[in-house]
């Protein structure tokens, strides 16, 4: 089935192929990605669109000596398949398999790891400057998508790279806009001229003969202005103003054109930007027709594209958030929603449909999303800013400087908090509790179920001073009938006792407290006694009344789906640090290591957060009292 692909165990094998075989290889890679992802879900659309680009890059460039630096990695599946990981790709994003993103310790071909957007240009500039200083002659290519180019870090990298005159090629993989056919011939002509070695030899000789001075600056300006006018509308003038030589746009799914262009661009020096257009999901009609769904479609039939329906046992937290936000917006005209390019993923697309004028998708710009929300709050609006927990790390300074320091009532909703499963360590929301607990004037909450999420969001409606963080996990909830639950504001900093008990006080934060409650009820049924179980609900401010009640127990067990160091365990330990009568304090949470990709269920079990592990631990603690 994969006559050509099965011959490829490294890019060296790829470079032995004829151009005709390369076309066949591209088709086989697409089929292989679909075959594997149909049963082992992953990021499909972006990777299908980048097949020709990756084949051409490995064919023209001497990888791994020449460095390919990917942005995010959603488009890198063909890269993994071609670099000795073809069979391993069958277990992509699983515990036994490889990461879904570039990872340095996985392969020498993964020059730089990436799970978040907009990092490629800055990292590639580092490689390019290192190659210059070390005199290796290695080439560096950054591959960035048009979505990632919205991030501020990308523009910081472009600004620095353009002024540095580093030997770097940036490929802008634009998969959102098709090529404008009516000017395609002109662009091809410009591309041929500007990449031709004779043109560049003459150009360099002219510049060198003129020497530095006003005359050369005047001629250069006229040439740049003329070329920029010809490519106006494509972004060429903007990139050239930053110090890049701009080429394109070209068809990024046309292998011949890519090979021809990259072969010439590799011989040039200095900062260059090649603008290519690709089709997200290219070569697979269902993915081309609905690129949003096919970004990560789950399981599907590779022959028909029919997706395997998932029957959820409960509503997903993101759906609860989306529906509740719409209802809050209908209650209060000052409610607005802000998301950094995660509208569908976080459920805010429901607000977009219901009240579009109060919905703001700012692109992949977490820092801007937070500061924009701060501006809205300062002007009297009630912003709900939804950011995936791991992505909120990028906005840490803005949360402090622009929101908390100014005591602004911004509701920060951190979706995907805790362990997220197959996306692995770049996407786990492990660090939010520990990171934000030290910020003065901020409230941090974690609902134990869907109804509490609804009530905490309603609580945010009446915020007057300071921000509120609401963090909740990826995936389905507890099956709580949240739609029927009344709207009620929850007192900030107040938890709830869920079960009377003796000996051990369990202080839980978030849905993990439900596992402890189930384990405690089993203990009570089997032994006639059980630990007391408390839903802390807030990490900050802590419920001191619960802590004082817990002080009367012999032991305390804290539970959190977050980093054990610095989170609830740290906060409770600090509370009792100076007390001679302090009970023994143990904690269950995410350990001090990066958690590899696996299912959420398996990850939580490995951290002792599942019901079986908690039952075993609580049984031992109760017996040892």
Backbone torsions as a table, in degrees:
resi	resn	phi	psi	omega
1	UNK	NA	-35.8	-178.5
2	UNK	-117.6	69.2	-172.5
3	UNK	-60.9	-43.6	-178.9
4	UNK	-85.6	-46.0	-176.9
5	UNK	-57.5	-38.2	-178.4
6	UNK	-66.7	-12.5	177.0
7	UNK	-87.2	-11.2	-171.4
8	UNK	-99.2	110.0	175.1
9	UNK	-112.6	-6.2	177.2
10	UNK	-165.2	165.1	176.8
11	UNK	-60.6	-23.3	176.2
12	UNK	-62.6	-38.8	176.0
13	UNK	-65.8	-38.1	179.8
14	UNK	-60.5	-40.2	-175.4
15	UNK	-72.3	-7.9	177.0
16	UNK	-88.3	-9.0	-175.7
17	UNK	-79.3	154.9	172.8
18	UNK	-79.7	166.8	179.6
19	UNK	-63.2	-35.6	178.5
20	UNK	-64.8	-42.0	178.4
21	UNK	-64.6	-31.9	178.3
22	UNK	-63.3	-39.2	177.1
23	UNK	-62.4	-44.0	177.5
24	UNK	-62.6	-41.0	179.5
25	UNK	-59.3	-43.5	180.0
26	UNK	-59.2	-43.8	179.5
27	UNK	-64.1	-39.4	-179.3
28	UNK	-70.2	-37.1	177.5
29	UNK	-61.9	-43.0	178.0
30	UNK	-59.2	-46.8	-179.8
31	UNK	-61.9	-38.8	-178.4
32	UNK	-67.9	-42.9	176.8
33	UNK	-58.7	-45.2	-179.9
34	UNK	-64.8	-43.0	-180.0
35	UNK	-59.6	-46.0	-176.3
36	UNK	-71.8	-45.2	-175.5
37	UNK	-74.2	-18.2	178.8
38	UNK	-64.0	-34.6	-178.5
39	UNK	-107.1	-19.9	-179.7
40	UNK	-128.2	87.5	-166.4
41	UNK	-56.3	148.0	177.7
42	UNK	-161.2	-161.3	-179.9
43	UNK	-91.4	107.7	-168.8
44	UNK	-95.2	-55.1	-169.5
45	UNK	-56.3	-50.3	-177.3
46	UNK	-63.8	-40.1	-178.7
47	UNK	-68.9	-37.1	176.2
48	UNK	-62.6	-38.9	-178.2
49	UNK	-69.9	-21.7	-174.3
50	UNK	-102.9	10.5	-175.4
51	UNK	-60.1	-52.5	-178.3
52	UNK	-62.0	-38.9	179.9
53	UNK	-61.0	-46.8	-176.9
54	UNK	-69.2	-40.2	175.9
55	UNK	-60.0	-45.9	-178.8
56	UNK	-64.9	-40.2	-179.6
57	UNK	-64.2	-46.1	-179.9
58	UNK	-70.6	-24.5	178.2
59	UNK	-75.6	-39.7	-175.3
60	UNK	-88.8	-37.5	-175.5
61	UNK	-95.6	151.2	-176.6
62	UNK	-90.4	67.0	178.8
63	UNK	-75.2	146.5	7.1
64	UNK	-89.7	-0.2	176.9
65	UNK	-60.4	-48.7	169.2
66	UNK	-75.2	137.7	-171.7
67	UNK	-101.4	128.9	170.6
68	UNK	-105.6	119.4	-178.0
69	UNK	-112.5	112.5	-176.9
70	UNK	-90.4	148.8	173.5
71	UNK	-97.4	126.6	-177.2
72	UNK	67.3	-63.3	-178.7
73	UNK	112.2	-1.8	176.6
74	UNK	-59.3	-25.9	-175.8
75	UNK	-98.2	9.0	-167.9
76	UNK	-100.1	10.5	-176.6
77	UNK	-62.1	-43.4	178.7
78	UNK	-61.3	-36.8	177.2
79	UNK	-59.4	-44.4	-179.6
80	UNK	-66.3	-42.0	-178.1
81	UNK	-63.4	-35.7	-176.5
82	UNK	-83.5	-10.3	-173.8
83	UNK	-113.5	48.3	172.8
84	UNK	81.6	10.8	-176.9
85	UNK	-122.1	28.9	-177.6
86	UNK	-60.6	-52.3	-179.3
87	UNK	-71.0	-36.3	178.8
88	UNK	-63.6	-25.0	-179.1
89	UNK	-65.2	-21.9	177.3
90	UNK	-63.4	-22.1	176.6
91	UNK	-115.3	34.2	177.0
92	UNK	-57.3	135.2	175.9
93	UNK	67.6	25.2	175.1
94	UNK	-119.1	165.6	-178.2
95	UNK	-59.9	-39.9	-177.9
96	UNK	-82.9	-11.4	-173.6
97	UNK	-106.7	-153.2	-175.4
98	UNK	-100.9	164.8	178.2
99	UNK	-71.1	151.0	175.9
100	UNK	-77.3	-2.5	-177.5
101	UNK	-128.4	159.8	175.0
102	UNK	-56.8	139.3	-174.8
103	UNK	-146.8	119.8	-170.5
104	UNK	-59.1	-40.0	-176.6
105	UNK	-83.8	5.2	178.2
106	UNK	-93.9	-32.6	-177.3
107	UNK	-162.1	143.7	175.5
108	UNK	-66.0	-15.7	178.4
109	UNK	-80.3	-16.7	175.6
110	UNK	-88.5	88.2	-173.2
111	UNK	-64.4	-34.0	-175.7
112	UNK	-149.4	132.7	179.9
113	UNK	-75.6	147.2	-180.0
114	UNK	-158.2	126.2	171.6
115	UNK	-125.4	-17.5	177.3
116	UNK	-109.0	161.7	-172.8
117	UNK	-84.3	160.8	165.9
118	UNK	79.3	11.4	-177.0
119	UNK	-90.9	-17.7	-165.1
120	UNK	-63.3	-41.8	-174.1
121	UNK	-68.1	-44.0	179.2
122	UNK	-62.5	-45.5	-179.8
123	UNK	-65.7	-42.2	179.7
124	UNK	-63.1	-37.0	176.8
125	UNK	-61.7	-38.0	176.2
126	UNK	-61.0	-43.6	177.2
127	UNK	-63.8	-42.1	-177.8
128	UNK	-64.4	-43.5	-179.9
129	UNK	-69.6	-35.7	176.7
130	UNK	-64.4	-40.1	178.1
131	UNK	-63.3	-38.5	178.2
132	UNK	-66.1	-46.4	-177.6
133	UNK	-67.6	-33.7	-178.5
134	UNK	-90.7	-8.9	176.8
135	UNK	66.9	31.4	-176.6
136	UNK	-81.0	-26.9	-176.1
137	UNK	78.2	6.2	179.5
138	UNK	-68.2	144.1	178.2
139	UNK	-94.4	156.4	-179.9
140	UNK	-132.2	132.9	178.8
141	UNK	-128.0	130.1	172.5
142	UNK	-105.8	130.2	179.2
143	UNK	-112.7	113.1	-175.6
144	UNK	-128.3	140.3	178.5
145	UNK	-85.9	162.8	-179.7
146	UNK	-65.1	-30.0	177.0
147	UNK	-67.5	-44.8	-179.8
148	UNK	-66.8	-23.6	-179.5
149	UNK	-69.5	-11.8	176.2
150	UNK	-74.5	-19.2	-177.6
151	UNK	-71.9	141.8	-177.8
152	UNK	-61.1	-35.6	-179.3
153	UNK	-60.3	-36.0	179.0
154	UNK	-61.7	-41.3	-178.6
155	UNK	-74.5	-30.4	172.9
156	UNK	-63.6	-41.9	177.8
157	UNK	-64.8	-43.8	178.4
158	UNK	-60.7	-43.8	-178.4
159	UNK	-61.6	-45.1	-179.1
160	UNK	-70.8	-42.6	-178.6
161	UNK	-64.5	-41.2	-179.4
162	UNK	-63.7	-36.8	-179.4
163	UNK	-82.8	-17.1	-176.3
164	UNK	-83.4	-19.3	-175.8
165	UNK	63.9	26.4	179.8
166	UNK	-68.4	155.7	178.6
167	UNK	-84.6	86.6	-174.6
168	UNK	-140.0	137.7	173.3
169	UNK	-110.7	123.1	173.7
170	UNK	-103.4	125.2	176.1
171	UNK	-104.7	115.7	176.5
172	UNK	-89.4	103.8	-179.1
173	UNK	-88.7	94.5	-174.7
174	UNK	-94.4	104.7	-177.3
175	UNK	-109.7	22.8	-176.7
176	UNK	-111.4	-18.2	-176.3
177	UNK	-131.5	131.0	179.1
178	UNK	-75.0	159.6	179.8
179	UNK	-67.4	137.1	178.6
180	UNK	-78.6	101.8	-172.1
181	UNK	-62.6	-30.4	-174.0
182	UNK	-71.5	-13.1	175.0
183	UNK	-120.9	13.9	-178.5
184	UNK	-61.8	-39.7	-179.0
185	UNK	-63.2	-40.3	179.2
186	UNK	-64.0	-43.2	-179.9
187	UNK	-64.8	-39.9	177.7
188	UNK	-62.9	-40.1	178.6
189	UNK	-62.4	-47.7	179.6
190	UNK	-61.3	-40.2	-179.4
191	UNK	-63.9	-44.6	179.5
192	UNK	-61.0	-42.1	-178.3
193	UNK	-67.4	-49.9	-171.7
194	UNK	-74.5	-17.9	177.0
195	UNK	-100.2	-7.5	-176.2
196	UNK	-66.4	132.1	-177.5
197	UNK	-60.4	-36.9	179.1
198	UNK	-63.1	-45.4	177.8
199	UNK	-55.8	-46.1	-175.7
200	UNK	-72.7	-32.7	175.5
201	UNK	-64.2	-46.6	179.7
202	UNK	-62.5	-45.1	-178.4
203	UNK	-59.2	-47.3	-178.9
204	UNK	-63.9	-39.1	178.8
205	UNK	-64.3	-39.9	178.9
206	UNK	-63.1	-47.9	-179.1
207	UNK	-61.3	-44.0	-177.7
208	UNK	-65.2	-38.8	-179.0
209	UNK	-69.0	-30.9	179.8
210	UNK	-74.2	-26.3	-177.7
211	UNK	69.7	177.5	178.8
212	UNK	-76.6	148.7	178.0
213	UNK	150.1	178.0	-176.3
214	UNK	-67.1	-34.7	-178.8
215	UNK	-62.7	-46.0	179.3
216	UNK	-64.5	-42.4	178.9
217	UNK	-60.2	-39.3	-179.2
218	UNK	-66.5	-44.3	179.8
219	UNK	-65.2	-44.6	179.0
220	UNK	-58.8	-42.4	-179.7
221	UNK	-62.4	-42.0	-179.6
222	UNK	-65.0	-41.1	179.1
223	UNK	-63.8	-46.2	-179.6
224	UNK	-62.9	-43.6	-180.0
225	UNK	-61.5	-43.1	-178.3
226	UNK	-65.2	-45.4	-179.2
227	UNK	-67.9	-38.0	179.3
228	UNK	-65.4	-37.1	177.7
229	UNK	-63.6	-35.7	-179.4
230	UNK	-70.3	-32.0	-179.1
231	UNK	-103.6	14.2	-179.9
232	UNK	-57.4	139.5	-177.2
233	UNK	97.6	-13.9	178.6
234	UNK	-103.2	-6.1	-178.2
235	UNK	95.5	-0.7	-176.6
236	UNK	-59.8	-43.4	-177.9
237	UNK	-61.6	-39.8	-179.5
238	UNK	-62.3	-48.2	-177.7
239	UNK	-68.8	-36.9	178.8
240	UNK	-68.0	-29.5	177.0
241	UNK	-67.8	-21.1	177.8
242	UNK	-88.9	-2.3	177.7
243	UNK	104.3	5.8	178.8
244	UNK	-95.0	149.0	166.4
245	UNK	-89.1	124.9	-172.3
246	UNK	-99.7	133.9	177.7
247	UNK	-131.0	139.1	176.5
248	UNK	113.2	-165.7	3.6
249	UNK	-80.7	154.4	176.0
250	UNK	-127.3	168.7	179.2
251	UNK	-78.7	109.6	-177.5
252	UNK	-76.0	-3.7	173.5
253	UNK	-105.6	8.4	175.3
254	UNK	-99.9	100.8	-173.0
255	UNK	-61.2	-43.8	-179.0
256	UNK	-59.8	-44.4	-179.1
257	UNK	-66.0	-39.0	177.3
258	UNK	-62.9	-47.4	-179.6
259	UNK	-60.8	-45.4	179.8
260	UNK	-60.3	-45.0	-176.8
261	UNK	-71.3	-48.1	-177.4
262	UNK	-64.6	-35.6	178.4
263	UNK	-59.5	-39.7	179.5
264	UNK	-76.9	-41.5	-177.9
265	UNK	-66.3	-29.8	179.5
266	UNK	-64.1	-26.6	-178.5
267	UNK	-83.1	-13.9	-179.7
268	UNK	-84.7	166.1	179.8
269	UNK	-120.5	168.7	175.3
270	UNK	83.5	178.4	-179.9
271	UNK	-71.8	121.5	179.5
272	UNK	-128.7	146.9	176.1
273	UNK	-129.2	122.0	176.7
274	UNK	-105.2	121.7	-178.7
275	UNK	-98.3	117.3	178.7
276	UNK	-120.9	150.1	173.6
277	UNK	-108.3	126.7	173.9
278	UNK	-125.4	163.5	177.0
279	UNK	-103.3	120.9	177.2
280	UNK	-63.5	125.0	-177.3
281	UNK	84.4	14.1	-174.3
282	UNK	-50.6	134.6	176.6
283	UNK	89.8	-3.6	178.6
284	UNK	-134.7	105.1	-169.7
285	UNK	-52.8	-45.8	-179.5
286	UNK	-59.8	-38.4	-178.9
287	UNK	-71.8	-35.3	177.1
288	UNK	-68.5	-33.5	-176.8
289	UNK	-74.7	-29.8	-178.0
290	UNK	-139.9	75.2	-174.5
291	UNK	-64.5	-27.6	179.7
292	UNK	-65.4	-50.3	179.5
293	UNK	-64.0	-39.7	-174.1
294	UNK	-86.4	8.7	169.3
295	UNK	-61.4	-46.7	176.3
296	UNK	-148.3	83.9	-167.6
297	UNK	-82.6	-5.5	-171.7
298	UNK	78.5	-157.4	-179.7
299	UNK	-78.6	149.4	-177.3
300	UNK	-158.6	168.1	174.8
301	UNK	-89.3	114.7	-176.1
302	UNK	-67.3	-17.8	179.7
303	UNK	-81.3	-40.2	-175.2
304	UNK	-108.3	-20.8	-175.0
305	UNK	82.7	3.6	178.9
306	UNK	-70.3	125.2	-176.9
307	UNK	-82.9	143.3	177.2
308	UNK	-77.9	120.0	-177.5
309	UNK	-71.6	137.7	177.1
310	UNK	-99.2	121.9	177.5
311	UNK	-93.2	100.3	-178.1
312	UNK	-73.7	138.6	176.8
313	UNK	-79.9	-13.1	177.4
314	UNK	-155.7	168.8	177.0
315	UNK	-70.7	148.6	176.1
316	UNK	-78.3	150.3	179.2
317	UNK	-60.1	-36.4	-179.1
318	UNK	-65.1	-32.1	177.9
319	UNK	-72.4	-37.8	175.5
320	UNK	-61.1	-47.9	179.2
321	UNK	-56.7	-47.5	-176.3
322	UNK	-61.9	-46.5	-178.8
323	UNK	-67.5	-42.0	-179.3
324	UNK	-65.8	-39.6	-180.0
325	UNK	-61.2	-40.3	177.5
326	UNK	-61.4	-44.0	-179.7
327	UNK	-65.4	-39.4	177.6
328	UNK	-64.7	-39.0	178.2
329	UNK	-65.0	-32.5	177.2
330	UNK	-74.9	-26.4	176.6
331	UNK	-76.0	-37.1	-171.1
332	UNK	-135.2	121.0	-177.0
333	UNK	-70.9	-9.3	179.7
334	UNK	-90.0	-7.7	-179.9
335	UNK	-73.3	129.6	176.0
336	UNK	-132.8	155.9	177.9
337	UNK	-116.0	136.7	179.7
338	UNK	-129.2	130.8	177.6
339	UNK	-142.2	139.5	174.9
340	UNK	-88.1	75.5	173.4
341	UNK	69.8	24.7	-179.5
342	UNK	-124.3	34.6	-174.4
343	UNK	-58.4	-50.1	-179.0
344	UNK	-71.0	-43.0	-177.9
345	UNK	-62.3	-34.1	-177.4
346	UNK	-98.6	-7.1	178.8
347	UNK	94.3	1.9	-177.5
348	UNK	-76.7	-7.1	174.7
349	UNK	-62.7	-22.5	176.0
350	UNK	-67.2	-40.1	175.6
351	UNK	-66.7	-38.4	178.8
352	UNK	-57.1	-39.5	-179.8
353	UNK	-76.8	-39.3	-173.3
354	UNK	-80.7	-44.0	-176.9
355	UNK	-136.8	69.9	-171.5
356	UNK	-58.9	-29.7	-177.7
357	UNK	-72.1	-12.7	178.3
358	UNK	-114.6	23.0	176.5
359	UNK	-115.1	132.1	-178.3
360	UNK	-132.5	110.1	169.9
361	UNK	-100.0	110.9	-171.7
362	UNK	-93.5	2.9	-175.8
363	UNK	86.4	-176.4	-176.5
364	UNK	-76.8	73.9	-173.6
365	UNK	-142.1	74.6	-175.3
366	UNK	-62.9	-41.3	179.4
367	UNK	-61.5	-46.9	179.5
368	UNK	-63.2	-39.7	-180.0
369	UNK	-56.8	-42.8	-178.8
370	UNK	-70.7	-47.9	-177.8
371	UNK	-69.1	-35.7	173.7
372	UNK	-60.4	-42.4	176.7
373	UNK	-63.6	-36.9	177.7
374	UNK	-63.2	-41.8	176.9
375	UNK	-62.5	-41.9	177.1
376	UNK	-60.7	-44.2	-179.8
377	UNK	-65.6	-40.6	179.4
378	UNK	-63.0	-26.7	179.9
379	UNK	-91.7	7.1	174.2
380	UNK	99.2	0.6	177.3
381	UNK	-83.5	171.2	-179.1
382	UNK	-121.3	84.0	-175.0
383	UNK	-79.4	135.6	168.6
384	UNK	-109.7	106.6	-175.8
385	UNK	-101.7	113.6	-175.7
386	UNK	-104.9	118.3	179.9
387	UNK	-133.3	138.0	173.1
388	UNK	-59.0	141.2	-173.9
389	UNK	-52.6	-48.1	-177.5
390	UNK	-65.4	-31.0	179.4
391	UNK	-76.4	-22.4	179.6
392	UNK	-64.4	-21.9	178.8
393	UNK	-57.0	-31.1	-178.8
394	UNK	-69.4	-22.3	-176.1
395	UNK	-103.7	17.6	-174.1
396	UNK	-55.6	-48.2	-179.3
397	UNK	-62.2	-40.6	-178.5
398	UNK	-66.4	-36.0	177.7
399	UNK	-63.2	-39.0	178.4
400	UNK	-75.2	-58.0	-168.7
401	UNK	-72.2	-39.6	-171.1
402	UNK	-99.1	-24.1	-177.8
403	UNK	-109.5	-65.2	-172.5
404	UNK	-65.5	-45.4	-177.4
405	UNK	-60.8	-30.6	179.3
406	UNK	-96.1	5.8	173.8
407	UNK	58.5	40.9	-174.7
408	UNK	-92.4	137.5	-176.5
409	UNK	-81.0	72.2	176.0
410	UNK	-100.1	131.1	175.3
411	UNK	-93.4	112.2	-179.4
412	UNK	-99.2	110.1	-178.8
413	UNK	-99.9	113.5	-177.1
414	UNK	-100.7	96.3	174.8
415	UNK	-74.3	161.8	177.8
416	UNK	58.7	34.8	175.9
417	UNK	-75.8	146.5	-178.6
418	UNK	84.6	-153.8	-177.1
419	UNK	-80.4	130.9	-171.7
420	UNK	-110.0	-6.3	176.4
421	UNK	98.6	-130.5	-165.3
422	UNK	-68.3	-21.0	178.7
423	UNK	-70.0	-22.3	170.2
424	UNK	80.7	-161.1	-166.6
425	UNK	-63.4	-25.0	178.6
426	UNK	-73.2	-17.6	-174.0
427	UNK	-115.6	-9.8	177.9
428	UNK	-60.7	138.6	175.5
429	UNK	-94.2	60.4	-172.6
430	UNK	-81.8	-26.5	-160.2
431	UNK	-109.4	0.2	-174.9
432	UNK	-65.6	-42.4	-178.5
433	UNK	-60.5	-48.8	-179.6
434	UNK	-68.5	-36.1	-175.4
435	UNK	-70.5	-42.8	-171.8
436	UNK	-94.4	-10.0	-178.4
437	UNK	-64.3	-27.2	-176.7
438	UNK	-82.6	-4.7	-176.0
439	UNK	-84.3	123.3	179.6
440	UNK	-64.4	146.5	171.4
441	UNK	75.7	13.3	-177.9
442	UNK	-112.8	140.3	175.9
443	UNK	-104.8	137.2	-176.9
444	UNK	-126.7	122.5	-176.3
445	UNK	-128.7	159.2	177.2
446	UNK	-146.4	108.8	-179.6
447	UNK	-69.7	146.6	178.9
448	UNK	-87.5	-13.7	179.7
449	UNK	-158.5	-176.3	-175.8
450	UNK	-65.1	-39.3	-178.9
451	UNK	-64.3	-39.9	178.3
452	UNK	-67.7	-34.6	175.4
453	UNK	-60.9	-44.7	177.8
454	UNK	-58.3	-45.5	-176.6
455	UNK	-71.6	-35.0	176.8
456	UNK	-68.4	-38.5	175.6
457	UNK	-63.4	-38.4	176.7
458	UNK	-67.0	-36.4	176.2
459	UNK	-58.5	-38.5	179.1
460	UNK	-63.7	-21.2	-179.1
461	UNK	-64.8	-30.4	-176.7
462	UNK	-101.2	13.6	178.2
463	UNK	-58.9	137.0	175.7
464	UNK	-116.2	-44.1	-176.0
465	UNK	-129.4	126.5	172.6
466	UNK	81.5	158.3	-177.0
467	UNK	-82.7	157.9	174.2
468	UNK	-123.9	124.7	173.0
469	UNK	-97.2	129.3	172.6
470	UNK	-119.3	113.9	-177.8
471	UNK	-114.2	135.6	-176.8
472	UNK	-148.0	158.3	-169.5
473	UNK	-82.3	168.8	171.1
474	UNK	-74.9	143.9	170.2
475	UNK	99.3	-160.7	-171.8
476	UNK	-80.4	157.4	-179.6
477	UNK	-89.8	-154.4	-174.1
478	UNK	-93.0	-3.8	-175.2
479	UNK	85.4	14.1	178.0
480	UNK	-67.7	134.6	179.1
481	UNK	-73.5	78.2	-170.6
482	UNK	-75.3	-30.5	-179.2
483	UNK	-63.4	-32.8	-179.8
484	UNK	-81.9	-16.9	-177.2
485	UNK	-66.4	136.5	-179.0
486	UNK	-71.4	152.5	171.0
487	UNK	-75.2	125.1	174.8
488	UNK	-151.1	139.9	178.2
489	UNK	-77.4	132.3	178.4
490	UNK	-94.2	134.3	178.8
491	UNK	-59.7	126.1	-178.6
492	UNK	-65.5	126.5	179.0
493	UNK	88.9	14.2	-179.0
494	UNK	-119.3	127.7	177.4
495	UNK	-99.2	-159.4	-175.3
496	UNK	-151.5	135.9	174.0
497	UNK	-81.4	127.4	-179.4
498	UNK	-100.7	-25.6	-176.6
499	UNK	-153.9	130.3	172.7
500	UNK	-71.8	146.7	179.6
501	UNK	-165.8	-177.7	-179.3
502	UNK	-134.4	157.0	171.0
503	UNK	82.0	-57.3	-176.3
504	UNK	-123.6	133.3	174.0
505	UNK	-105.9	118.9	177.7
506	UNK	-95.5	119.5	179.1
507	UNK	-109.8	105.4	-175.1
508	UNK	-110.1	151.1	179.0
509	UNK	-129.2	116.9	179.8
510	UNK	89.9	-172.2	-174.5
511	UNK	-59.6	-20.8	-179.7
512	UNK	-61.1	-23.7	179.8
513	UNK	-64.3	-25.5	177.2
514	UNK	-67.1	-35.4	177.2
515	UNK	-66.7	-38.9	179.0
516	UNK	-66.8	-38.8	179.3
517	UNK	-63.4	-43.5	177.9
518	UNK	-62.2	-43.1	178.9
519	UNK	-63.8	-41.0	-179.2
520	UNK	-65.5	-38.9	178.7
521	UNK	-66.4	-34.8	175.9
522	UNK	-66.4	-40.8	177.1
523	UNK	-60.2	-43.4	-179.2
524	UNK	-63.2	-40.9	179.8
525	UNK	-67.5	-36.3	-175.7
526	UNK	-84.9	-36.9	-172.2
527	UNK	-118.8	-5.7	178.5
528	UNK	80.6	1.5	176.6
529	UNK	-145.4	157.9	-175.5
530	UNK	-153.3	159.8	173.4
531	UNK	-72.4	157.5	171.2
532	UNK	-77.9	143.1	-178.6
533	UNK	-124.0	128.7	-179.1
534	UNK	-122.3	135.6	169.5
535	UNK	-92.2	106.4	-177.0
536	UNK	-67.9	-34.8	176.2
537	UNK	66.7	-39.8	179.5
538	UNK	-123.2	129.9	169.2
539	UNK	-80.4	-34.8	179.5
540	UNK	-146.3	126.6	-7.7
541	UNK	-71.6	146.7	177.9
542	UNK	-72.5	147.9	176.9
543	UNK	-79.2	99.2	-176.3
544	UNK	-66.8	-27.8	178.6
545	UNK	-64.2	-42.4	176.9
546	UNK	-64.8	-41.8	-178.7
547	UNK	-63.9	-39.2	178.9
548	UNK	-68.0	-36.7	175.7
549	UNK	-66.1	-40.1	179.2
550	UNK	-65.7	-24.9	179.8
551	UNK	-62.6	-21.7	179.7
552	UNK	-83.3	-2.3	178.0
553	UNK	-94.7	160.7	180.0
554	UNK	-77.1	-28.2	-178.7
555	UNK	-145.2	152.0	175.7
556	UNK	-123.5	135.8	173.4
557	UNK	-119.3	119.6	176.3
558	UNK	-96.4	144.0	-179.5
559	UNK	-130.3	133.7	178.8
560	UNK	-159.2	141.9	174.2
561	UNK	-92.2	64.7	-178.4
562	UNK	-162.2	175.2	-178.9
563	UNK	-57.5	127.1	-178.3
564	UNK	-62.9	-36.2	178.9
565	UNK	-78.8	117.1	173.2
566	UNK	96.1	-9.4	-178.0
567	UNK	-94.0	-134.1	-178.9
568	UNK	-63.5	-42.1	178.4
569	UNK	-57.9	-44.2	178.5
570	UNK	-64.8	-41.9	-178.2
571	UNK	-65.2	-43.8	179.6
572	UNK	-67.7	-40.0	178.1
573	UNK	-62.5	-40.6	178.2
574	UNK	-64.0	-38.9	-178.4
575	UNK	-60.3	-39.0	-176.6
576	UNK	-98.1	5.0	-170.8
577	UNK	-59.0	-37.2	-174.3
578	UNK	-100.0	12.4	-176.0
579	UNK	-104.3	127.9	-179.2
580	UNK	-69.4	-26.0	-177.1
581	UNK	-94.5	17.6	-175.7
582	UNK	-64.2	135.6	175.2
583	UNK	-71.7	167.1	172.4
584	UNK	-67.1	134.4	-176.9
585	UNK	-120.1	123.2	174.4
586	UNK	-120.4	155.3	-178.4
587	UNK	-133.2	144.3	172.2
588	UNK	-121.5	127.8	-179.4
589	UNK	-174.1	-160.3	-179.9
590	UNK	-82.8	123.6	-176.0
591	UNK	-69.5	173.5	-174.8
592	UNK	-82.4	62.2	175.6
593	UNK	-157.3	161.7	178.9
594	UNK	-81.7	126.1	-177.2
595	UNK	-84.4	126.6	-177.8
596	UNK	-76.2	171.0	-179.0
597	UNK	-68.1	141.7	177.9
598	UNK	-176.4	-178.7	174.0
599	UNK	-71.2	154.0	176.5
600	UNK	-58.0	-42.7	-178.3
601	UNK	-58.7	-45.3	-179.1
602	UNK	-68.8	-38.9	179.1
603	UNK	-63.3	-44.2	-179.8
604	UNK	-66.1	-37.7	177.5
605	UNK	-64.1	-38.6	-179.6
606	UNK	-67.0	-21.8	177.5
607	UNK	-95.5	0.6	179.6
608	UNK	78.9	21.4	-176.4
609	UNK	-97.2	0.3	178.8
610	UNK	-86.7	164.7	-175.6
611	UNK	-61.4	-41.4	-178.0
612	UNK	-62.0	-45.5	-179.8
613	UNK	-65.8	-40.4	-179.4
614	UNK	-67.8	-37.5	177.1
615	UNK	-61.9	-43.4	178.7
616	UNK	-62.9	-44.7	-178.9
617	UNK	-66.2	-45.6	-178.1
618	UNK	-67.4	-35.3	176.7
619	UNK	-61.2	-45.0	179.4
620	UNK	-64.9	-41.6	-179.3
621	UNK	-65.7	-41.9	-179.7
622	UNK	-66.3	-36.8	-179.0
623	UNK	-71.8	-27.8	-176.4
624	UNK	-86.5	-1.0	-178.2
625	UNK	-74.0	NA	NA
